[in-house]
Amino acid sequence: MESRAKKKPKKKRTLLKTIIIIFILLILGGLGFAYYMYHSLANTLDGTHQALHRKVSEKRDEGVKFSEKDPISILLLGVDEREGDRGRSDSMILMTVNPETKSMKMVSIPRDTRTEIIGHGTTDKINHAYAYGGVNMAVDTVENFLDVPVDYYVQVNMESFKDIVDAVGGVTVNNSLDFTYDGVHFKKGQISLDGEEALKFSRMRYEDPRGDFGRQERQRQIIQAVIKKGASFNTLANYGDILDTIGKNIKTNLTFDNMKDIQSNYKEARHSLEQLQVNGEGQKVDGVYYYVVSEAEREKLSTELKEHLNIKQ
């Protein structure tokens, strides 16, 4: 498993603001707020917009129609940005949303997954796609790996993780593993976390017998906790902090109008979230560690995601 890799992991932060972008309208857009607050949100989210090199995925016959409640897919990219270097996408999660079944599915793709890097002509770790060609190459590579369309993406600067947790007043999770990491003890059971603690809670993987999958589960818990906390009325007091954090640390091809449509037609899907696993095994190829996924496993995942997206096989 990835947890056995010798290379020391870099800072890991979950993609919480990704979910906040989609569901922030539950807080501000749908509750009849004053003109200033509404337009503060609009201006912030307009500033996060960054289009892809294409409007519609080649894996779709036509574009998504929000008014008809077409299922959609969103690639969540957690990027470790460094000065003078665009960095790598150390967290990659594909989320599919089906408003008719009122459900979401999330696939966390291990960063060391060996696959073809589309547009680069190499086979490498999937998180290198962003380093080679930015968000466009990352989107194309994930589409090829899972053989499903990526309609939208949300890119998050992973350095900002703790800020959004603090902006919503902290989160509460149910911890299944008693452990200590980076000077903080996390007891088993229900615990409350501030931003710094949530960062450490989601980062640990070597002490978890489930390795990277255990870490993904803790990330999912924090994502759900932020959604729940963000949708509460009490969070409105911190809306300025939330908007400031979003504006500084997120890029997406979702427009403000897209987000309003999602709020209107897709919000009930947040109540059912299933996390899918990418099953594989750790192998060394030419002395380099990779997470190798069989063709049968890829096809299995692809079939489940296509069914959730109502895409004909």
C-alpha positions in Angstrom: 0.0 0.0 0.0 1.0 3.6 -0.4 1.6 3.9 3.3 4.6 1.7 2.9 6.4 4.1 0.5 9.7 5.2 1.9 9.3 8.8 0.8 8.2 11.0 3.6 4.8 12.6 2.8 4.5 16.3 2.3 1.8 18.3 3.9 -1.6 17.0 3.2 -4.7 19.0 3.5 -8.3 18.0 2.6 -10.4 19.7 0.0 -12.9 21.2 2.3 -13.3 24.5 0.5 -14.2 22.6 -2.6 -17.4 21.5 -1.0 -17.9 24.9 0.6 -17.9 26.5 -2.9 -20.7 24.2 -4.0 -22.8 24.4 -0.9 -22.0 27.9 0.3 -25.2 29.0 -1.3 -27.1 27.0 1.3 -25.7 29.6 3.7 -25.8 32.8 1.7 -27.7 32.2 -1.5 -31.0 30.7 -0.5 -31.9 32.5 2.7 -33.0 35.9 1.5 -29.9 37.9 2.5 -29.3 41.6 2.1 -28.0 43.0 -1.1 -24.5 43.6 0.2 -24.0 40.0 1.4 -25.3 38.5 -1.8 -23.1 40.6 -4.0 -20.1 40.0 -1.7 -20.6 36.3 -2.4 -21.1 36.9 -6.1 -17.9 39.0 -6.4 -15.8 36.5 -4.5 -16.9 33.5 -6.5 -16.6 35.3 -9.9 -13.0 35.9 -8.9 -12.4 32.2 -8.5 -13.4 31.4 -12.1 -10.8 29.8 -14.4 -12.0 28.0 -17.5 -10.7 24.7 -18.9 -9.3 24.4 -22.4 -12.7 22.9 -23.5 -16.3 23.6 -22.5 -17.7 20.0 -22.8 -15.9 16.7 -22.1 -15.3 14.5 -25.1 -16.9 11.7 -23.1 -20.3 13.4 -23.3 -22.5 13.8 -26.3 -23.7 17.2 -25.1 -23.2 19.6 -22.2 -24.7 19.3 -18.8 -28.2 20.9 -18.4 -28.8 21.9 -14.8 -32.5 22.7 -15.5 -33.0 19.0 -16.5 -31.1 17.8 -13.4 -28.4 16.0 -15.4 -26.0 14.2 -13.0 -22.6 16.0 -12.9 -19.0 15.2 -12.0 -16.5 17.4 -10.2 -12.8 16.8 -9.8 -11.5 18.1 -6.5 -7.7 19.0 -6.6 -5.7 19.7 -3.5 -2.6 21.4 -4.8 0.7 21.8 -2.8 1.8 25.1 -4.3 5.3 26.4 -3.8 7.0 29.6 -4.8 8.2 29.4 -8.4 6.6 26.0 -8.8 3.0 25.1 -9.6 3.4 22.0 -7.3 1.6 18.7 -7.6 -2.0 17.6 -6.9 -1.4 15.6 -3.8 -5.1 15.0 -3.3 -7.4 14.1 -6.2 -11.1 13.2 -5.5 -13.7 12.7 -8.2 -17.2 13.5 -7.0 -20.3 12.5 -8.9 -23.7 14.1 -8.0 -27.1 12.6 -9.0 -30.0 14.8 -8.0 -32.6 12.3 -9.0 -31.3 9.6 -6.6 -30.3 12.4 -4.2 -26.8 10.9 -3.8 -23.1 11.6 -4.2 -20.2 9.3 -4.7 -16.6 10.2 -4.1 -13.5 8.4 -5.4 -10.2 9.3 -3.8 -7.4 8.5 -6.3 -4.1 7.6 -4.5 -1.5 10.1 -5.6 1.0 7.4 -6.6 -1.4 5.7 -9.0 0.4 4.6 -12.1 -1.3 5.7 -15.3 -0.9 7.3 -18.7 -0.4 11.1 -18.4 -2.6 12.4 -21.2 -0.9 15.1 -23.3 2.6 14.3 -22.0 3.2 11.0 -23.6 4.4 9.2 -20.4 3.2 6.7 -17.9 3.8 8.1 -14.4 2.2 8.8 -11.0 -1.2 10.4 -11.5 -0.4 13.4 -9.3 2.4 14.4 -11.7 -0.1 15.3 -14.4 -0.8 18.7 -12.7 3.0 19.3 -12.4 3.4 18.7 -16.1 0.4 20.5 -17.5 -1.7 22.1 -14.8 -5.3 21.6 -14.2 -6.1 20.8 -17.9 -3.7 17.9 -18.0 -4.9 16.7 -14.6 -8.5 16.7 -15.8 -7.7 14.9 -19.0 -5.6 12.3 -17.2 -8.4 11.5 -14.7 -10.9 11.2 -17.5 -8.8 8.7 -19.2 -8.0 6.7 -16.0 -11.7 6.3 -15.0 -13.2 6.6 -18.5 -15.9 9.1 -17.3 -16.4 12.8 -18.1 -15.0 15.4 -15.7 -17.5 18.3 -16.1 -16.1 20.6 -13.5 -13.1 21.0 -11.3 -12.3 22.9 -8.1 -8.6 23.5 -7.3 -7.8 24.3 -3.7 -4.5 25.6 -2.3 -3.8 23.0 0.4 -2.0 25.6 2.6 -5.4 27.1 3.4 -7.1 24.0 4.9 -7.1 25.1 8.6 -8.5 28.5 7.7 -11.9 27.2 6.5 -12.3 24.9 9.4 -11.6 27.8 11.8 -14.0 30.0 9.7 -16.9 27.7 10.3 -16.0 27.5 14.0 -14.3 24.0 14.1 -15.8 20.6 13.3 -16.8 17.5 15.2 -16.0 14.0 13.9 -16.2 10.4 15.2 -12.7 9.0 15.4 -12.3 5.3 15.0 -8.6 5.1 15.8 -6.8 6.2 19.0 -3.5 7.9 17.9 -1.0 10.7 18.5 0.3 12.7 15.6 2.6 15.7 15.6 2.2 16.4 19.3 -1.6 16.0 19.4 -3.5 13.1 20.8 -6.7 12.1 19.1 -8.8 9.8 21.3 -11.2 7.3 20.0 -14.8 8.5 19.8 -16.5 11.8 19.1 -13.9 14.7 19.1 -14.0 18.4 18.3 -11.2 19.9 16.2 -10.1 23.4 15.3 -8.3 24.1 12.0 -4.8 23.1 13.1 -6.1 19.9 14.8 -8.2 19.0 11.8 -5.1 19.4 9.5 -3.1 16.9 11.7 -6.1 14.5 12.0 -6.4 14.3 8.2 -2.7 14.1 7.5 -1.7 11.0 9.5 -1.4 7.7 7.5 1.7 5.7 8.6 0.2 4.8 12.0 -3.1 3.8 10.4 -3.3 0.0 9.6 -5.5 1.0 6.6 -2.8 3.3 5.3 -3.9 5.9 2.7 -7.5 4.5 2.8 -7.7 5.3 6.5 -6.5 8.8 5.8 -9.1 9.2 3.0 -11.8 8.1 5.5 -10.8 10.8 8.0 -10.7 13.4 5.1 -14.3 12.4 4.2 -15.4 12.8 7.7 -14.0 16.4 7.9 -15.6 17.2 4.5 -19.0 16.1 5.7 -18.5 17.9 9.0 -17.7 21.2 7.2 -20.8 20.8 5.0 -23.0 20.2 8.1 -21.4 23.1 10.0 -21.4 25.4 7.0 -25.1 24.9 6.5 -26.0 26.0 10.0 -27.3 29.5 10.7 -24.6 30.2 13.3 -22.0 30.1 10.6 -23.3 33.4 9.1 -21.4 35.4 11.7 -18.2 34.2 10.0 -19.3 34.7 6.4 -16.6 37.4 5.8 -13.8 35.0 6.9 -15.2 32.2 4.7 -15.4 34.5 1.6 -11.9 35.8 2.2 -10.5 32.3 2.4 -12.4 31.1 -0.6 -11.3 34.1 -2.7 -7.6 33.6 -1.9 -7.3 29.8 -2.3 -9.7 28.4 -4.9 -9.9 28.2 -8.7 -12.8 26.5 -10.5 -14.6 26.5 -13.9 -17.9 26.7 -12.1 -19.5 30.1 -12.6 -21.6 31.9 -10.1 -24.7 31.0 -12.1 -23.6 27.4 -12.2 -23.4 27.4 -8.4 -26.9 29.0 -8.1 -28.2 26.2 -10.3 -26.5 23.6 -8.2 -28.0 25.1 -5.1 -31.5 25.0 -6.6 -31.4 21.6 -8.2 -28.8 19.5 -6.5 -28.6 20.4 -2.8 -30.6 17.4 -1.6 -27.8 15.0 -2.8 -25.6 16.2 0.1 -27.5 13.9 2.5 -26.2 10.7 0.9 -22.4 10.4 0.4 -20.7 7.2 -0.5 -16.9 6.9 -0.8 -15.5 4.4 -3.3 -12.1 2.9 -3.1 -9.5 2.5 -5.8 -8.2 -1.0 -5.1 -4.7 -1.8 -6.1 -1.3 -2.8 -4.8 2.1 -1.1 -4.2 4.8 -2.1 -6.7 8.2 -0.9 -7.7 8.9 -0.3 -11.4 12.5 0.6 -12.3 13.1 1.3 -8.6 10.2 3.8 -8.3 7.2 3.1 -6.1 3.7 3.1 -7.7 0.2 2.2 -6.8 -0.9 -0.2 -9.5 -4.5 -0.6 -10.4 -5.7 -3.5 -12.5 -7.7 -3.0 -15.7 -10.5 -5.0 -14.1 -10.6 -2.7 -11.1 -10.6 0.4 -13.3 -13.5 -1.0 -15.4 -15.5 -1.8 -12.2 -15.1 1.7 -10.9 -15.9 3.2 -14.3 -19.1 1.2 -14.6 -20.3 2.3 -11.2 -19.6 5.9 -11.9 -21.2 5.8 -15.3 -24.3 4.3 -13.8 -24.4 7.1 -11.3 -24.0 9.7 -14.0 -26.7 8.0 -16.2 -24.1 7.4 -19.0 -24.9 4.6 -21.3 -22.4 1.7 -21.2 
